[in-house]
Each structure stands twice: as structure tokens, then as C-alpha cells.
């Protein structure tokens, strides 16, 4: 019997449980044990991808928790935490493309043994394997071969962002890097915070790819800022692969994400004029000062490279839902969220599972009204750009 599972596949680790650094730009509180507790019991997720597991620092934490019996490896792949949360062992790799582009790719592996072997191989191409997202002296084509050799799967990350992404930073189309058969080995792409389905489906070459919406969390509160609902039978790696490939009824049925207008690179930004532009066409040079070195927005980049002006989504495309997480609801801070979760359950319970009558019983009238407006999509947005997030306006 197929069931629905909440999934966020892009979570970073700031450091090991011993304090050793992993992702320099992420919170040190974002370690393996803390992520599991936050994801399972506060966010209410069923499946997470931790993409810094190739670091020996993280591998050490994983082995400790397995030895203590706090987690267990599954025969069908993946690690199960307290019989409630599936952990996918992932890595984020930064390529050096022949055209000078830099691209982030996510890779996932079925077992601890396979990602340890992958880590050992990548140590030959990365200057410091203990740190996350370090530049590899490899192209995306070469990374795909290595990941496939070790039994993993490759997914281009946040594919449209201006920095270190496939379309935003390096290529106009996949044929500039991959052959058709290589492109077919990649079952999914990650949209990133500044793009949605309608924008991505302006590119016909993405029609067969599954779309993922993930948080790219650099702190515990940002986990499940964006997430997905998977339709699958049970929690394991093999089922996850079937979801991405849409096999045997398994599939992604919903993407929950911030409106792309809230993304910090949604529209082009001129640093000289300190302006974000919102023209219907692509803005590639500043209309005010003429400067041609803008921080080109995600929407502007897509409009620049897209061969068509109107999206044509395939029938398999899941529903894309603009979601405001609790932390981004105006007037709800960290202390209030802690109280809400203590009284009502997990964030997925509050945003999706509890009926209005149940929420009214466990929330004050003021907080209930704010959350109800968020659930009912009664809000607007102020666009982001130039590295600054947009705002939710109630």
C-alpha cells in the first residue's frame, strides 16, 4: 500500500558532534544527532537527505550512532532512525567545468560502505575531504561517472541560482556537458529557492526530470523551509529511487516551497544602483546606469535561455504549492514556535495534518489567526534579489 511521506533532501552539517567543522557557512549546532531530532520530532519529516556524509567527521558520527543502536542500516538501503525517519547518505560536490563554470551536484548512496568508498575516491580530487562542498578537480561528466561507479545517483542542485549552479552559472542546455545517455542517468533536478515549476518547465529538456524542492538548510530552524511529499510504500533507499524515476506508482505528488519571489536571487540586481528589477523581460544590464555586470536573477536567467515563452508541464508534474513555514510567518518568532510545537505537535502537523478545530484548541487566538492565514495562502510577497530574501506580507 502506497503512503505519503514528507521529505527534505538537502540538509547541511555545520560540524561534527565533537565540534569539528564540516560546512563552514553552517551553524555548528547543525550536527548529525541534532538534525535527526529536529527533523523527526520538531519538523515532522519522514525522510531527509544529509549531503555532507562523505566527510570523515560525519562518517565517524554515523558509525557511533549505529554502534549504539540509535540507528540501523536497512537491507533495501538507507539508515532508519528510531523507526520513524529515513536518512539518505549524501554528498554535495562542486565541479570545475571546462568552460570555467562551477556547479553543485548532490549525490546519494544506498549504504554506509558505498559512501565511504566514494569519500575515499574523492579524496584524490578534493584538497580537504573533511569539509563540505569543496571544489573537486572534476567536471560534472566525470563526477557522474564516479558516482555511478560507486552505486549512487546524481542530482544537480539549485539549478538556476546565479552562484554554482548548472543553468545559472555554467550551461545553457545539457548538451554542452552531457550526452543523451548520460543525461538519462540523472532522474531529477533541484529547483532551488528562486524558481518554481512554471519557470523550470520553460525548458523542454527538463520534461522527463522529477522536480525537487528542498531547504538547503544551513541551520536547524531552516530544515523543511521547502520540502516534498513522496508517494511510496515504505521508508528505504530503493523506494526513494523509484519515486525519482516514477516507477510502480511511486512519485513526488507535491512540492511545497516559498514563492520564488522570496528567493534572494529571484530578480536581477544592480549593486551600483542598489536596485532590484521586475520587468516582464530578462534584465541583463542595468536600465538605469547601463552597467552590464548585474547579479542576474533566476527568473531573468531562465527567460534568457528558455526556447519558449510559455511553460508546458508534463502530466507527471506534481502540484507546486507556495508554502510559508512557521519561522517566516510575520509575528511568530523562535520562542512562539517552540510553544506551538510543544502544544500542537510537529510543524508538519500544524501546517498540514491538524484540522482547524484541533488547532484552535492548542493555539491562542492571535497565533491561530496567523497560522490559518498562512495555511489558506492569504498573503503577498515583496520580491528578493541581490542576495537579500524577499518578505511575506500579511
N, C-alpha and C positions, 0 to 999 in steps of 0.2 A: 504494500500500500504506500502510495506516494504522499509525502507530507511537506509542509512549508518550513523552511529553516532560514533564520536571519544570519547574514554573512557579511563580514568586512575583511577584505583580503590584503590590506596594505597598512600594516601597523609596524612602526619602527621600534627599536630598542635603544634607549639612551645609554644604558650601561649594564654591566653585569651585576649580580646580587652582591658582589664584593666591591662594587664601586668603580670597576674598570670601565673606561669609556668605550662606546661602540659607535653610536650615531652622535657626532659631536654637537649637532644642532638640536638634538632632542633632550628632553628632561631626563635627569639621572633617575628619577622615580619610575621611569618607564623601563623597568626590567622585567624579565620573563615571569617571575611569580606574581608581580603586581598586575601585569597585563591580564593574566588569566583570571584573577579575582575581579578586576574591573569589568572585563568583557562578559564573564559568566553571570556575575551576581549583581552588578550595577546597571550595565547596559542591556543585559538580557540577550546577548548574541548566542547563536548555536555553533557558529563556525568562524574561525579567524585565520588569517594568513599573517604570520610574523616573518618579515622579509629581511631579517638580519641574522638568520640562523647559520649562515656559513662562517660567522665569526667564531673562532675557538673559544672566546669568552662566553658566548651564548651556548655553544655546544656543551660546555662544562656545566652550565646551569641546568640544561635539559637532562644530561646524564645523571646529575644529582637527584633531580625530582623523579626520574624513572627508577632509580635505585631505591628511593624511599617509598615507592609505590604510590606516589601522589598523582602519577600519570601512567598510562600504559600505551605501548605501541599496538596498533591493530594489524591483523593479517592482511586486511584489504587496504592498508596504507593510512598514514596519518597517526596522530597521537591524541588519545582521549583523556581529557582532564575531568576527574570526578564524575565520570559517566554522563556529563552534560555538555561539554564543549569540545569540539574537534579543532585541533591545532594543525595547520598546514605548515610544513617546514619550508621556508622560502628564503630567497636572496635577491637583493637588488644590485644590479651590475651596471656600471657606467661605461659605455663604449667610447672608442675613439675611431670615428668613421674616416674613411679615406678622403672625404670632401671637407674634413675639418669639423664636422658636426659631432655633438656629444649627445648621447641618448641613454636614458634609463630604461632598463628592462627588468621585469620581475621573473623569477624562475621558482617553480615549486617542485618538490621531490617527495616521493612516497614514503621514504624511510630515513631514519637517522643515519644508517650506513651509507645511503646514496648521497646525502648532502655532505657527509664528512668526506667522502671521496671527491665530490665536486669541489669542496673547500680546498682540499689538498692540491687538486689540479689548478685552481685559480690562484693559488699562492705563487705560481710561476709567472703570473701576469699582472699581479697587483702588488704595489710596494708595501702595503700594510694590511694583511688579510684580517686582522682583528677589528679594523674599523669598517663602518658601513658605507656602501655606495662609493667605494674608492674607484678611481679611474683604472680600467683594465686596458692593457695594450692590445686590444682586440676590437674588431668590427662586430656589428650585430650579426652578420652572417657567421662569423667564427664562434661567437657566443652561442648561437643557435645549435651549432654542431656539437659543442662541448656539453651543453645542457641535455640535448637528445642522447648523446653517448652515455650519460650518467642516469638516463631514465627519467628525466624531468620534462617539464613543459614550460615554454617561454611565452610571456605576455608583455608587450610594450606598455610602459607605464605612462600615465598622464600625457596622452599622445599629442596634445595640442599646445601645451604650455610653452611660453617663449624660451624657457630655460631647460635644456637637457631633455628634449622630447623628440619623438620620431618625426612628426609633421611640423611642429612648431620651431624646431631647431635645425633639422638635418635634411629632410627629404620632402619632395612634392608628391611623390607616389611610391608605392612599394617596389616598383620595378627598378628603381635607382639603387636598390640594395639586394633584394631577394628575387630568386627565380620563382615561377609559379608554384612548383612543388614545395619549395621552402616556405613560401607564404601560406600554403595549405597546412603546414605543420603548426601554425600559430592559430589556436582556436578562438582567441578572444583578445580584446584590447581594453585598456582602462581609459575612460573618458577624461577624468580629472575634474577639478572643481569649477572650471570656467567653460565647460562645454556640456551640452545635453544631447539626447538622441536626435532631435530635429537638426541640430547643427552638424553632427557627425555623419548623418545619412545624406548630406550633400555630396559625400564622396562615395561613388558607386563601388569602389574596391573594398569597402567595409561591409557590404551587404551580407556576407556569409559569416562575419565575425560576431560572436556574442559580445555585448557591451557590459562592462563592469563599472559600478560606482563605488569607490572606496574612500576611506577617510584620509589616507596618507598621514596618519596620526603621529605627531611629534611630542605629544603629552597625553597623559591618561584621560583628561576630560574630552579630548578631541576624538577618541575612539568612537566609531559609529556616527561621526559627523555626516558621512554618507555610507550607504550600505545597500544590500540586495536581499531579495527573497528568492531562495533556491527551492525548486520542486524536485525532491529526490526521496529515495526510500529510507536511507539511514545515513548516519554520520561516518563516512570514511573517505579516503582519497580517491578510490575508484569511482565512487558515486559523484564526487566533485568533478572528475574528468568527464563523466557522462553528461553532467549539467552543461559544461562549457561546450561540448560537442553536440548537445541536444539529442541525445541517444535514449531510446527506450522510454520516452515520455519525460525524461529528466530535462530541466531547463531553468533559466532565470525567468521568473514571472513578473518581477517588479524591480525597478531601480529607484531607490529613494535618495534624493540629493538636493543640495542647495540649488536655488535658481542660479544659472550661470552668471547672472548679473552680479551676484555676490562675490564671485571669484576675484582674486586680487589682480588677475591679468585678463579680465574679460574684454576690455576695450583698450585701444591704443592710448598711450600716454606720452606727452612731451615733457621731458624733465626741465627744459629751458622755460617753458610757459607754465609749467605745473598744471596742465590741463588734461582731462580725460575726454575723449571724443565719442560721440554717439551717433554718427552719421549712418544712414542705411547702407552705404557702400564701404568698402575697405579703406581705412585710413592708414597709409603707409608713409606719409610725410606730413608734417605739421601744417595745417591750413593757415595758421596764424603767422609763424615765423619762417616757415619753409624748411625747417630742419628735417633731414631725411633719416636721422638715426633715432627713431622713436623706440619705445618699448612696445612692440607691435602686439596688440591684443589678440586673444584666442579667436574671437569672432572675426576680426579683421584678417587674420591669417587664413582661416577657413574660407572666407569669401574670396581671398586672393587665389587659392589653389583649387577650389572646387570647380569641377567642369559643368555643374548645373546650378541653377538659382533656386530650385525648389526641392526640398527633401522628398525622397521616395523610400519609405521604410518597408523592409520585407515583412511578411506576415508573422515571422517568428519573433519579431522585436518585442520585448516586454514593455509593459506600461512604465512610463517615466514620470515619477511623482515628485514635485517640488516639496521638500520636507525641511522644516525648521527644527533642529534639535533643541533640547531644553536649554542648553547653555546659550543659544543665540536668540532666545525669546526675550525681548526688552523687559527689564524689570525683574528678571529671575537670575539671581547670582548663584555662586557656588554653595553658599550656606542654605539657600532656599531649596536648591536641587537635592542636597543631602537629606533635608527634611521630607521632601516629596518622595524620594526613593524609600526612605525609612517607613513612610506611612502607606505607600501605594504599590511598591514592588519595583521592578526594573524599568529602565527607560523605554524599552520596547512595550512593556505593559501599559505605561502611561500614554505613549503616543499611538498605540495600535490596538492593544488587546482589551483593555478595560472599557466597559460601556460608560456612557455619560453618567448614569445613576451611580455607578461604582466610584467614579472619580469625584463626584460631588460629596460622597461620604468621607473621603480621605483627604480632601483638599479644602483650604479656606476658599471663601467665595471669590476673593481677589485673584488668587493663583489659578483657580479653576477657570475663570473667565479668560485669562491669558492663554492657558493651555488649550482651551476649547477653540479659541480663535486661530491658534496655530494648527490644530487638527483640521479645522474647517477651511484652511487656506485664506483667512481673512487678513491679508497683509500685502504690502507692496515692497518695492526694493529701490535702493539707491545704488547705482552701478559702481563696481570696483574697477581698478586699473592702476598700472604703475607700481604694483607691489602692495597696494592697500585694498583690503577687503571692502566690499560694499556693505550696506546696512539693511536690516529688516526694519520696516516702518509699519507700525500698527495704527 
